[in-house]
Amino acid sequence: MQHDLSSLVVALSKSGDFEDAAARTLASLMRLTEKAISSSRYAGHGKVLRGMVHLRPSEGYLRLAILEQGASTVQSAGSAGPRGAPSLVSATAWRSVVQHGCPVFIDVTLGTLRPYSSESPDKIEELLPGSFSSQESRQSFLSRQASHVCVIPLKALGSGIGGMISLEADCPTAMGKDFVWRECVEALQIIAEISAPYLTGLPFRPAPQVEVDEFLPVVGSSMASLLPILNVFAQQDESILISGATGAGKSRLARWCHSRSSRRKGPFEVLDLIAVPEDLQMAELFGWKKGAFTGAVKDSLGSIGRAEGGTLFIDEIDKLSLKAQAGLLRVLEERTYRVLGDGAGDRGADVRFIIGTNVDLREAVRAGKFREDLYYRINVLPLRVPSLDERRDEIPLWANYMVGRRHKEQFPHGQARLAPEAEQLLGRRTWPGNLRQLDNIIRRAYTLALVEHGATPELTLGEGHVSRALEYEGATGEAAGRAAHSLTEAFRSAATAFIAEAKRRGTPLDLGLTEAMVGIVLGQAVQQMGREEAFRLLGRENLLKNRNHHKVLKRELEKVEALYKELGEGDSPYAALLAEDEAA
């Protein structure tokens, strides 16, 4: 064991990315489990099938790595192998891992889960109800021939549970027993603890190119890394929880998932709870019979009934009342519901649920506004959609798609685009309203371009059209290209953009480059009002008295040039100021 651990540490230290570290970790875990099987009463009757690393911090999945028995490299999330999509760990197992921070043993055949008590190794205690919270999880495991599963928490340094590792085995003769997990779980935990810093800290391999389609016509680098995972989610029948800011594109992703699911030939129904009064939520969900309440003048199918055989996307789930939450929980767990005013009994619900939210549901649970059991029931396959400010490479692509789509309504064979200067203007702005806000700006700029140029098959939206469209947002002149909200929000947006660039590269981006912000602010002020006035305005009048402001300006502008050089963007907008100082 000691030799194996030493070899693993050496191997992990040589890993260059998450995928390589995951392959080495899973191979070590699977070898250890195989040894435990061969020395147990299940020798010759049981076998390890696969291992998975689920990297899923609180906001949702980031990566899913799968190593099949006999393979040397992990599969990407988008290539699930010959048997289709992998069986993901159940909601109840994840809940146990998060709440208790301990491994979980699953007997798939019986549908039971048993958390392992690390405080008393000889004791296996059922800390939670001993059954799956949904039959989808059980059926998914059985379809993969997995009879027993061990789930181990993946603990990130200083940030709690950052994911989990699952090992699947096939041993029907061990039904009703803990298989070999009890004998080897402590050794498995040691391997997981050794590997955790590498699995949670190494960069990811570049995402494969994703084909665009009508539901997702633009895919930037950030989304390209998430879509393979979402593609796996789409092939499950479990609920998907899509979180993200309003207007970030959650409904598009829900439709994208439906189009790639086994239910794609069925209906896709949307229930936006922000538009439904609280006293009508139950009716909109379950439907009603004539006379069920005042105003029910005829029978009506609810959203669940209309989505039968297909997918129901429930957006703004945090707006659901506690009473309606109880009703939805019953549907998710029992797959039955009752139409309001219907005395004929329950109806079956053959529906796949995708849930959208723009709030932190964990906080809503703590505040007593959202049921904890419902939260864990819908948090099976979570994914966070990055805001548009975190996907800045997509801004010109989305803008051109939006203007092109609008133009083809009048000229099916025409072409409309944005001038490069207009794209740059949009790229300098922050987008608190995300895609919805960008679409409004493009619609406005398109109308202004038509007013100026008339209805013509070939149309270009210039910087002036976009600038004037932005002015309607409450900003004017140069400020239209910048954030129309508080300074702290603008700084946060800049930080978000910096982090997104580091993720896009897949290699470290030196934090020291953020010092260029001082030079950007100073250079912008100097361009607007001159050197001396800029230094006075920004609280550096003492440098004027000592005549040190030229040296300080040069030093700070050099940092800006270093940032632009590192990002491959050529000279900065303040290169001329730097040249003046060097000439002097």
C-alpha positions as CSV (number, residue, x, y, z in Angstrom):
1,M,0.0,0.0,0.0
2,Q,2.8,2.4,0.9
3,H,4.6,1.8,-2.4
4,D,1.4,2.3,-4.3
5,L,0.8,5.6,-2.6
6,S,4.3,6.8,-3.3
7,S,3.9,5.9,-6.9
8,L,0.6,7.7,-7.1
9,V,2.1,10.9,-5.6
10,V,5.0,10.8,-8.1
11,A,2.5,10.2,-11.0
12,L,0.2,13.0,-9.8
13,S,3.1,15.4,-9.5
14,K,3.8,14.9,-13.2
15,S,0.1,15.4,-14.3
16,G,-0.4,18.5,-16.4
17,D,-4.1,18.7,-16.3
18,F,-7.3,17.5,-14.5
19,E,-8.0,14.7,-17.0
20,D,-4.5,13.1,-16.5
21,A,-4.8,13.3,-12.7
22,A,-8.3,11.8,-12.8
23,A,-7.1,8.9,-14.9
24,R,-4.2,8.2,-12.5
25,T,-6.5,8.5,-9.4
26,L,-9.2,6.3,-10.8
27,A,-6.8,3.6,-11.9
28,S,-5.3,3.5,-8.4
29,L,-8.7,3.3,-6.8
30,M,-9.9,0.6,-9.1
31,R,-6.8,-1.5,-8.6
32,L,-7.2,-1.3,-4.8
33,T,-10.8,-2.4,-5.1
34,E,-9.9,-5.3,-7.4
35,K,-7.4,-6.5,-4.8
36,A,-10.1,-6.3,-2.2
37,I,-12.4,-8.4,-4.3
38,S,-9.8,-11.0,-5.1
39,S,-9.1,-11.6,-1.4
40,S,-12.8,-11.6,-0.4
41,R,-15.6,-14.2,-0.6
42,Y,-16.7,-12.5,-3.8
43,A,-13.6,-13.5,-5.7
44,G,-14.6,-14.7,-9.2
45,H,-18.1,-13.3,-8.6
46,G,-17.6,-9.5,-8.6
47,K,-15.7,-7.0,-10.8
48,V,-15.0,-3.3,-11.0
49,L,-16.8,-1.7,-13.9
50,R,-15.7,2.0,-13.9
51,G,-14.8,5.0,-11.8
52,M,-15.8,8.6,-12.1
53,V,-14.6,11.9,-10.8
54,H,-17.4,14.4,-10.4
55,L,-15.9,17.9,-10.0
56,R,-18.9,19.8,-8.8
57,P,-18.4,22.7,-6.4
58,S,-21.5,24.4,-4.9
59,E,-22.7,26.1,-8.1
60,G,-22.7,23.1,-10.3
61,Y,-20.7,20.6,-12.3
62,L,-17.4,21.7,-13.8
63,R,-16.0,18.4,-15.1
64,L,-16.9,14.8,-15.3
65,A,-14.1,12.2,-16.0
66,I,-15.0,8.5,-16.6
67,L,-12.5,5.6,-16.6
68,E,-13.9,2.3,-17.8
69,Q,-12.3,-1.0,-16.7
70,G,-9.3,-1.8,-19.0
71,A,-9.0,1.8,-20.3
72,S,-5.9,3.9,-19.8
73,T,-7.4,7.3,-20.4
74,V,-10.5,8.9,-19.1
75,Q,-13.5,9.6,-21.4
76,S,-14.6,13.2,-21.9
77,A,-18.0,14.0,-20.5
78,G,-19.4,14.1,-24.1
79,S,-18.3,10.6,-25.1
80,A,-20.0,8.2,-22.8
81,G,-18.9,5.0,-24.6
82,P,-20.8,2.2,-26.3
83,R,-23.6,1.9,-23.7
84,G,-24.7,5.5,-23.9
85,A,-24.7,8.1,-21.1
86,P,-23.0,7.2,-17.8
87,S,-25.1,6.6,-14.7
88,L,-24.6,9.6,-12.5
89,V,-24.7,9.4,-8.7
90,S,-28.2,9.9,-7.1
91,A,-29.4,13.0,-5.4
92,T,-29.6,11.2,-2.0
93,A,-26.0,10.1,-2.3
94,W,-24.7,13.6,-3.0
95,R,-26.8,15.0,-0.2
96,S,-25.3,12.5,2.2
97,V,-21.7,13.2,1.0
98,V,-22.3,17.0,1.5
99,Q,-24.0,16.9,4.8
100,H,-21.9,14.3,6.5
101,G,-18.6,14.5,4.6
102,C,-18.4,10.7,4.5
103,P,-18.4,7.9,1.9
104,V,-21.7,6.3,0.9
105,F,-22.3,2.7,0.0
106,I,-25.1,2.0,-2.5
107,D,-26.8,-1.4,-3.1
108,V,-28.5,-0.7,-6.5
109,T,-30.5,-3.9,-6.6
110,L,-32.3,-3.1,-3.3
111,G,-32.2,0.7,-3.9
112,T,-30.5,1.4,-0.5
113,L,-27.9,3.9,0.6
114,R,-25.7,3.6,3.7
115,P,-23.4,6.4,4.8
116,Y,-20.1,5.1,6.3
117,S,-19.4,6.2,9.9
118,S,-15.8,7.2,9.9
119,E,-15.9,7.8,13.7
120,S,-16.7,4.1,14.2
121,P,-15.2,2.1,11.4
122,D,-17.0,-1.1,12.6
123,K,-20.4,0.5,12.4
124,I,-22.4,1.2,9.3
125,E,-25.2,3.5,10.2
126,E,-28.2,4.6,8.1
127,L,-28.0,8.3,8.6
128,L,-30.6,9.0,5.9
129,P,-33.7,7.1,4.7
130,G,-32.3,4.0,3.1
131,S,-33.7,4.4,-0.4
132,F,-33.1,6.4,-3.6
133,S,-35.1,9.6,-3.8
134,S,-36.0,8.7,-7.3
135,Q,-36.3,5.5,-9.4
136,E,-34.4,7.2,-12.3
137,S,-31.1,6.9,-10.4
138,R,-31.7,3.2,-9.7
139,Q,-32.7,2.4,-13.3
140,S,-29.7,4.3,-14.6
141,F,-27.3,2.3,-12.5
142,L,-29.0,-1.0,-13.4
143,S,-28.8,-0.2,-17.1
144,R,-25.0,0.1,-16.7
145,Q,-24.9,-3.3,-14.9
146,A,-23.8,-1.7,-11.7
147,S,-25.0,-3.5,-8.6
148,H,-22.9,-1.8,-5.9
149,V,-21.5,1.7,-5.8
150,C,-19.1,3.5,-3.4
151,V,-19.2,7.3,-3.4
152,I,-16.2,9.1,-1.8
153,P,-16.2,12.9,-1.0
154,L,-13.6,15.0,-2.8
155,K,-12.5,17.6,-0.3
156,A,-11.0,20.8,-1.7
157,L,-8.6,22.6,0.6
158,G,-10.3,25.3,2.5
159,S,-13.6,25.2,0.6
160,G,-15.4,22.1,1.8
161,I,-16.7,19.4,-0.6
162,G,-15.6,20.1,-4.1
163,G,-17.0,17.0,-5.7
164,M,-17.0,13.2,-5.3
165,I,-15.5,10.1,-6.7
166,S,-17.8,7.1,-7.5
167,L,-16.7,3.5,-8.1
168,E,-19.2,1.1,-9.7
169,A,-19.0,-2.7,-9.4
170,D,-21.0,-5.7,-10.5
171,C,-21.6,-8.4,-8.0
172,P,-25.2,-9.7,-7.8
173,T,-24.3,-12.3,-5.2
174,A,-23.6,-9.4,-2.7
175,M,-27.1,-8.1,-2.8
176,G,-28.1,-6.9,0.6
177,K,-24.5,-6.7,1.8
178,D,-21.9,-3.9,1.7
179,F,-19.8,-5.8,-0.9
180,V,-16.0,-5.1,-0.2
181,W,-16.4,-1.3,0.4
182,R,-16.3,-1.7,4.2
183,E,-12.9,-3.4,4.1
184,C,-11.2,-1.0,1.8
185,V,-13.0,2.3,2.3
186,E,-10.3,3.9,4.5
187,A,-7.6,3.2,1.9
188,L,-9.9,4.6,-0.8
189,Q,-10.3,7.7,1.3
190,I,-6.6,8.2,1.6
191,I,-6.1,8.0,-2.1
192,A,-8.9,10.5,-2.6
193,E,-7.4,12.9,-0.1
194,I,-4.0,12.7,-1.7
195,S,-5.5,13.3,-5.2
196,A,-7.9,16.1,-4.2
197,P,-5.4,19.0,-4.6
198,Y,-4.5,17.9,-8.1
199,L,-8.1,17.2,-9.2
200,T,-9.4,20.5,-7.9
201,G,-6.4,22.6,-8.8
202,L,-5.0,21.5,-12.2
203,P,-6.2,23.2,-15.4
204,F,-8.6,21.4,-17.7
205,R,-7.8,20.2,-21.2
206,P,-9.1,22.5,-24.0
207,A,-12.7,21.7,-24.8
208,P,-13.5,20.0,-28.1
209,Q,-15.1,22.2,-30.8
210,V,-18.9,22.3,-30.3
211,E,-21.2,22.3,-33.2
212,V,-23.7,25.2,-33.1
213,D,-27.3,24.8,-33.9
214,E,-30.6,26.7,-33.8
215,F,-30.9,26.4,-30.0
216,L,-27.4,27.5,-29.3
217,P,-26.0,29.4,-32.3
218,V,-23.1,30.9,-30.5
219,V,-20.6,28.9,-28.3
220,G,-17.6,30.6,-26.8
221,S,-14.7,29.1,-24.9
222,S,-16.4,29.2,-21.5
223,M,-19.6,27.5,-22.7
224,A,-17.6,25.0,-24.9
225,S,-16.1,23.5,-21.7
226,L,-19.6,23.1,-20.1
227,L,-21.6,21.7,-23.0
228,P,-20.0,18.2,-23.0
229,I,-21.2,17.8,-19.4
230,L,-24.6,19.2,-20.2
231,N,-24.8,16.8,-23.2
232,V,-24.4,13.9,-20.7
233,F,-27.1,15.5,-18.5
234,A,-29.4,15.7,-21.4
235,Q,-29.3,12.0,-21.9
236,Q,-30.4,11.2,-18.4
237,D,-34.0,11.4,-17.2
238,E,-33.1,13.0,-13.9
239,S,-33.9,16.7,-13.2
240,I,-31.4,19.3,-14.3
241,L,-30.9,22.5,-12.3
242,I,-29.6,25.4,-14.4
243,S,-28.6,28.5,-12.4
244,G,-27.4,31.8,-13.7
245,A,-28.3,35.5,-14.0
246,T,-31.5,36.6,-15.6
247,G,-31.1,36.7,-19.4
248,A,-27.9,34.5,-19.4
249,G,-29.6,31.9,-21.7
250,K,-31.0,29.3,-19.3
251,S,-34.1,28.7,-21.5
252,R,-32.0,28.2,-24.6
253,L,-29.9,25.6,-22.7
254,A,-33.1,23.9,-21.6
255,R,-34.3,23.6,-25.2
256,W,-30.8,22.4,-26.2
257,C,-31.0,19.6,-23.6
258,H,-34.5,18.6,-24.7
259,S,-33.3,18.4,-28.4
260,R,-30.6,16.0,-27.3
261,S,-32.7,13.8,-25.0
262,S,-34.6,10.6,-25.6
263,R,-37.8,12.8,-25.3
264,R,-36.9,15.1,-28.2
265,K,-39.9,14.0,-30.2
266,G,-42.2,14.9,-27.3
267,P,-43.4,18.4,-26.3
268,F,-41.2,21.1,-24.7
269,E,-43.3,23.1,-22.2
270,V,-42.2,26.3,-20.4
271,L,-43.6,27.5,-17.0
272,D,-42.1,30.9,-16.1
273,L,-43.2,31.4,-12.5
274,I,-42.4,35.1,-12.4
275,A,-45.5,35.5,-14.6
276,V,-47.8,33.3,-12.5
277,P,-49.6,34.7,-9.3
278,E,-48.9,32.6,-6.3
279,D,-52.6,31.6,-5.9
280,L,-52.6,30.1,-9.4
281,Q,-49.3,28.2,-9.3
282,M,-50.9,24.9,-8.3
283,A,-53.4,25.3,-11.1
284,E,-50.8,26.1,-13.7
285,L,-48.7,23.1,-12.7
286,F,-51.4,20.5,-12.3
287,G,-54.3,21.8,-14.4
288,W,-57.9,22.0,-13.3
289,K,-61.4,20.7,-13.9
290,K,-64.3,23.0,-14.7
291,G,-65.7,24.5,-11.4
292,A,-62.5,23.7,-9.4
293,F,-62.3,27.4,-8.4
294,T,-63.8,30.7,-9.3
295,G,-63.0,31.4,-12.9
296,A,-62.5,27.8,-13.9
297,V,-65.1,27.8,-16.6
298,K,-63.7,24.8,-18.5
299,D,-61.2,22.0,-18.1
300,S,-57.6,22.9,-18.6
301,L,-54.4,20.8,-18.8
302,G,-51.6,22.1,-16.6
303,S,-48.0,22.4,-17.6
304,I,-47.3,18.9,-16.5
305,G,-50.1,17.5,-18.6
306,R,-49.0,19.5,-21.6
307,A,-45.5,18.3,-21.2
308,E,-46.5,14.6,-21.1
309,G,-43.9,12.5,-22.8
310,G,-41.5,15.4,-23.1
311,T,-39.8,18.1,-21.0
312,L,-41.1,20.7,-18.6
313,F,-38.8,23.7,-18.0
314,I,-39.8,25.5,-14.8
315,D,-38.0,28.9,-14.6
316,E,-37.7,31.1,-11.5
317,I,-38.3,28.1,-9.3
318,D,-37.6,30.3,-6.2
319,K,-40.9,32.0,-6.9
320,L,-42.8,28.8,-6.2
321,S,-44.9,28.9,-3.0
322,L,-44.2,26.5,-0.2
323,K,-47.5,24.8,-0.8
324,A,-46.7,24.4,-4.5
325,Q,-43.2,23.2,-3.6
326,A,-44.8,20.3,-1.6
327,G,-46.9,19.4,-4.7
328,L,-43.9,19.5,-7.0
329,L,-41.8,17.3,-4.6
330,R,-44.5,14.7,-4.7
331,V,-44.5,14.6,-8.5
332,L,-40.7,14.3,-8.6
333,E,-40.6,11.5,-6.0
334,E,-43.8,9.5,-6.9
335,R,-44.3,10.5,-10.5
336,T,-48.0,11.2,-9.9
337,Y,-50.2,14.2,-9.4
338,R,-53.8,15.2,-9.1
339,V,-55.6,17.7,-11.3
340,L,-57.4,20.4,-9.2
341,G,-61.1,19.4,-8.7
342,D,-60.6,16.0,-10.3
343,G,-62.2,13.2,-8.2
344,A,-61.0,10.4,-10.5
345,G,-57.7,10.0,-8.7
346,D,-54.0,10.5,-9.5
347,R,-52.5,10.7,-12.9
348,G,-49.0,9.5,-13.9
349,A,-46.4,12.1,-14.8
350,D,-44.2,11.0,-17.7
351,V,-42.2,14.2,-17.7
352,R,-38.5,15.2,-17.5
353,F,-38.0,18.3,-15.5
354,I,-35.4,21.1,-16.1
355,I,-35.3,23.8,-13.4
356,G,-34.1,27.3,-13.8
357,T,-33.1,29.9,-11.1
358,N,-31.2,33.1,-10.8
359,V,-30.9,33.0,-7.0
360,D,-28.8,30.9,-4.5
361,L,-31.3,28.3,-3.5
362,R,-29.2,27.2,-0.6
363,E,-29.6,30.6,0.9
364,A,-33.4,30.4,0.2
365,V,-33.4,27.1,2.2
366,R,-31.6,28.7,5.1
367,A,-34.1,31.6,5.0
368,G,-37.0,29.1,5.2
369,K,-38.3,30.2,1.7
370,F,-37.4,26.9,-0.1
371,R,-37.9,23.3,1.1
372,E,-34.6,21.6,1.8
373,D,-35.9,18.2,0.5
374,L,-37.0,19.8,-2.8
375,Y,-33.7,21.5,-3.2
376,Y,-31.8,18.3,-3.0
377,R,-34.3,16.6,-5.2
378,I,-33.8,19.1,-8.0
379,N,-30.0,19.5,-7.4
380,V,-29.1,16.2,-9.0
381,L,-27.5,17.5,-12.1
382,P,-26.6,21.2,-11.5
383,L,-24.9,23.5,-13.9
384,R,-24.2,27.2,-13.6
385,V,-24.5,29.3,-16.8
386,P,-21.7,32.0,-16.8
387,S,-22.9,35.6,-17.3
388,L,-22.3,37.3,-20.6
389,D,-19.5,39.3,-18.8
390,E,-17.8,36.0,-18.2
391,R,-18.2,35.0,-21.9
392,R,-16.8,38.2,-23.4
393,D,-15.5,36.4,-26.5
394,E,-19.2,35.7,-27.3
395,I,-20.4,39.3,-27.3
396,P,-19.5,40.1,-31.0
397,L,-20.7,36.7,-32.1
398,W,-24.1,37.1,-30.4
399,A,-24.5,40.6,-31.6
400,N,-23.9,39.6,-35.2
401,Y,-26.2,36.6,-34.9
402,M,-29.0,38.8,-33.4
403,V,-28.7,41.5,-36.1
404,G,-28.5,38.8,-38.8
405,R,-31.6,37.0,-37.5
406,R,-33.6,40.3,-37.4
407,H,-32.5,41.3,-40.9
408,K,-33.6,38.0,-42.4
409,E,-37.1,38.7,-41.3
410,Q,-37.2,41.4,-44.0
411,F,-34.6,40.2,-46.4
412,P,-34.3,36.3,-46.3
413,H,-31.3,36.4,-48.7
414,G,-29.8,39.7,-47.3
415,Q,-26.9,40.2,-44.9
416,A,-26.5,42.5,-42.0
417,R,-23.5,42.8,-39.7
418,L,-21.7,45.0,-37.2
419,A,-18.7,47.1,-38.1
420,P,-15.5,46.2,-36.2
421,E,-15.7,49.5,-34.3
422,A,-19.3,48.7,-33.2
423,E,-18.2,45.3,-32.0
424,Q,-15.4,46.9,-30.0
425,L,-17.8,49.4,-28.4
426,L,-20.0,46.5,-27.3
427,G,-17.0,44.6,-26.0
428,R,-16.0,47.5,-23.7
429,R,-19.3,47.5,-21.9
430,T,-20.5,45.4,-19.1
431,W,-23.8,43.5,-19.5
432,P,-25.8,43.2,-16.2
433,G,-28.8,42.3,-18.4
434,N,-26.9,39.6,-20.3
435,L,-28.2,38.3,-23.6
436,R,-31.6,39.9,-23.2
437,Q,-30.0,43.4,-22.7
438,L,-27.7,42.8,-25.7
439,D,-30.6,41.8,-27.9
440,N,-32.5,45.0,-26.9
441,I,-29.5,47.1,-27.8
442,I,-29.1,45.4,-31.2
443,R,-32.8,45.8,-32.0
444,R,-32.5,49.5,-31.3
445,A,-29.2,49.9,-33.3
446,Y,-30.7,48.0,-36.2
447,T,-33.7,50.4,-36.3
448,L,-31.4,53.4,-36.2
449,A,-29.4,51.9,-39.1
450,L,-32.6,51.4,-41.1
451,V,-33.6,55.0,-40.5
452,E,-30.2,56.2,-41.8
453,H,-29.7,53.8,-44.7
454,G,-33.2,52.7,-45.6
455,A,-34.4,49.1,-46.1
456,T,-31.5,47.5,-48.1
457,P,-30.5,43.9,-48.4
458,E,-26.9,44.7,-47.3
459,L,-26.7,46.6,-44.1
460,T,-23.9,47.5,-41.7
461,L,-24.4,48.7,-38.2
462,G,-21.7,51.3,-37.4
463,E,-20.2,52.5,-34.2
464,G,-22.6,55.5,-34.2
465,H,-25.7,53.4,-34.4
466,V,-24.6,51.3,-31.4
467,S,-23.5,54.3,-29.5
468,R,-26.8,56.0,-29.9
469,A,-28.6,52.8,-29.0
470,L,-26.6,52.6,-25.8
471,E,-27.5,56.1,-24.9
472,Y,-31.1,54.9,-24.3
473,E,-29.7,52.7,-21.5
474,G,-29.1,55.8,-19.4
475,A,-25.5,56.4,-20.5
476,T,-24.2,59.1,-22.8
477,G,-21.1,59.8,-24.9
478,E,-18.0,57.9,-23.9
479,A,-19.8,56.6,-20.8
480,A,-22.1,54.6,-23.1
481,G,-19.3,52.2,-23.8
482,R,-18.8,51.6,-20.1
483,A,-20.8,50.2,-17.2
484,A,-24.0,52.0,-16.4
485,H,-23.9,50.9,-12.8
486,S,-21.7,51.4,-9.6
487,L,-18.0,51.5,-9.5
488,T,-17.7,48.4,-7.3
489,E,-19.9,46.4,-9.8
490,A,-17.6,47.6,-12.6
491,F,-14.5,46.4,-10.7
492,R,-16.2,43.1,-10.1
493,S,-17.0,42.8,-13.8
494,A,-13.3,43.5,-14.5
495,A,-12.3,40.8,-12.1
496,T,-14.8,38.3,-13.7
497,A,-13.3,39.1,-17.1
498,F,-9.8,38.5,-15.8
499,I,-10.7,35.1,-14.3
500,A,-12.6,34.2,-17.5
501,E,-9.5,34.9,-19.6
502,A,-7.4,32.7,-17.3
503,K,-9.9,29.9,-17.7
504,R,-10.0,30.3,-21.5
505,R,-6.2,30.0,-21.7
506,G,-6.1,27.0,-19.5
507,T,-2.7,28.3,-18.1
508,P,-2.0,30.6,-15.2
509,L,-2.5,34.3,-15.8
510,D,-0.3,36.3,-13.4
511,L,-2.4,38.1,-10.8
512,G,0.2,40.9,-10.9
513,L,-1.2,42.0,-14.3
514,T,-4.2,43.4,-12.5
515,E,-1.9,46.2,-11.3
516,A,-2.4,47.6,-14.8
517,M,-5.8,48.9,-13.6
518,V,-4.0,51.9,-12.0
519,G,-2.4,52.8,-15.3
520,I,-5.6,52.4,-17.2
521,V,-7.5,54.7,-14.9
522,L,-4.6,57.2,-14.9
523,G,-4.1,57.1,-18.7
524,Q,-7.8,57.5,-19.3
525,A,-7.9,60.6,-17.0
526,V,-4.8,62.1,-18.6
527,Q,-6.4,61.7,-22.1
528,Q,-9.6,63.4,-20.9
529,M,-8.2,66.4,-18.9
530,G,-4.5,66.5,-19.2
531,R,-1.7,65.4,-16.8
532,E,-1.8,67.9,-14.0
533,E,-5.6,68.0,-13.7
534,A,-5.7,64.2,-13.8
535,F,-3.2,63.8,-11.0
536,R,-5.1,66.4,-8.9
537,L,-8.4,64.7,-9.5
538,L,-7.0,61.3,-8.5
539,G,-5.4,62.5,-5.2
540,R,-1.8,62.6,-6.4
541,E,-1.2,66.4,-6.2
542,N,1.9,65.8,-4.1
543,L,3.6,64.2,-7.1
544,L,3.0,67.4,-9.0
545,K,4.8,69.4,-6.3
546,N,7.8,67.1,-6.4
547,R,7.6,66.9,-10.2
548,N,7.5,63.1,-10.0
549,H,4.3,62.7,-11.9
550,H,6.0,62.0,-15.2
551,K,8.0,59.1,-13.8
552,V,4.9,57.6,-12.1
553,L,2.8,57.9,-15.2
554,K,5.5,56.2,-17.3
555,R,5.8,53.4,-14.7
556,E,2.0,52.8,-14.6
557,L,1.6,52.9,-18.4
558,E,4.3,50.4,-18.8
559,K,2.2,48.0,-16.8
560,V,-0.7,48.6,-19.1
561,E,1.5,47.8,-22.1
562,A,2.7,44.6,-20.4
563,L,-1.0,43.6,-20.0
564,Y,-1.8,44.2,-23.6
565,K,1.3,42.3,-24.7
566,E,0.4,39.3,-22.5
567,L,-3.1,39.2,-23.9
568,G,-1.8,39.6,-27.5
569,E,-3.9,42.8,-28.1
570,G,-1.1,45.0,-29.5
571,D,-0.5,48.5,-28.3
572,S,-2.7,49.9,-25.5
573,P,-4.9,53.0,-26.0
574,Y,-2.3,54.9,-24.0
575,A,0.8,54.0,-26.1
576,A,1.0,57.5,-27.4
577,L,1.3,58.9,-23.9
578,L,4.1,56.5,-23.1
579,A,5.9,57.4,-26.3
580,E,5.7,61.1,-25.3
581,D,7.4,60.4,-22.0
582,E,10.1,58.3,-23.6
583,A,10.7,61.1,-26.2
584,A,11.0,63.6,-23.4
